[in-house]
Amino acid sequence: MKRIAVVGAILENPALVQKDFNEIISAFKGIVKGRMGIPLEDEGMSVISIILKGELDDINSLTGKIGRLPGVTVKTAISKEGA
């Protein structure tokens, strides 16, 4: 059953992880419905939100991979009902 999810990610040192972060997101392009990134240059961070529609295993796989990147914090909200 497909679910809708919103993923919030904070990249504390974007220059170090942005390439890997983007490669992971690209690998899951089939479930990514939208993405918005806000660079916070004064703080040396970026904040990214990603909207997903996919199977729970795929959502968890994506968030797990980006959450293992150094300096990246991830939080996810997933719909209770299927989409």
C-alpha positions in Angstrom: 0.0 0.0 0.0 1.4 3.4 -1.0 1.6 6.1 1.6 2.2 9.9 1.5 5.2 11.2 3.5 6.9 14.4 4.1 10.6 14.3 5.0 12.4 17.2 6.6 16.1 17.2 6.5 18.7 19.6 7.9 22.1 19.5 6.4 24.5 21.0 8.9 27.4 21.3 6.5 25.9 21.1 3.0 29.2 21.4 1.1 30.3 18.1 2.5 27.2 16.0 1.9 25.1 17.7 -0.7 26.4 15.6 -3.6 25.7 12.3 -1.8 22.3 13.6 -0.6 21.3 14.5 -4.1 22.4 11.2 -5.5 20.3 9.3 -2.9 17.2 11.4 -3.7 17.8 10.9 -7.4 17.9 7.1 -6.9 14.4 7.3 -5.4 13.0 9.7 -8.1 10.1 7.3 -8.7 8.6 8.1 -5.3 9.6 11.8 -5.0 6.7 14.1 -5.8 8.2 17.4 -4.8 11.2 19.0 -3.1 12.0 22.4 -1.7 15.4 23.4 -0.4 16.2 26.6 1.6 19.9 27.5 2.0 20.7 29.2 5.3 24.1 30.5 4.4 24.6 32.6 7.5 24.1 29.5 9.6 26.1 27.2 7.3 23.1 24.9 6.9 20.4 23.9 4.4 16.8 22.8 5.1 15.1 20.5 2.7 11.6 19.2 2.6 10.6 16.3 0.3 7.1 15.0 -0.5 7.0 11.2 -1.2 4.3 8.8 -2.4 5.5 5.2 -2.2 5.6 1.9 -0.4 6.6 2.1 3.3 9.7 0.1 2.7 10.9 2.5 0.0 10.2 5.6 2.2 12.1 4.0 5.1 15.0 3.0 2.8 15.3 6.6 1.5 15.1 8.2 4.9 17.6 5.7 6.4 20.1 6.3 3.7 20.0 10.1 4.0 19.9 9.9 7.8 23.2 8.0 7.8 25.0 10.9 6.1 27.3 12.8 8.5 25.7 16.1 9.7 22.2 15.3 8.4 19.2 15.2 10.6 16.0 13.6 9.2 12.4 13.6 10.5 9.5 11.9 8.6 5.7 12.1 8.9 3.8 9.3 7.1 0.1 9.1 6.4 -1.8 6.5 8.3 -4.1 5.7 5.4 -2.9 4.4 2.0 -2.9 6.7 -1.0 
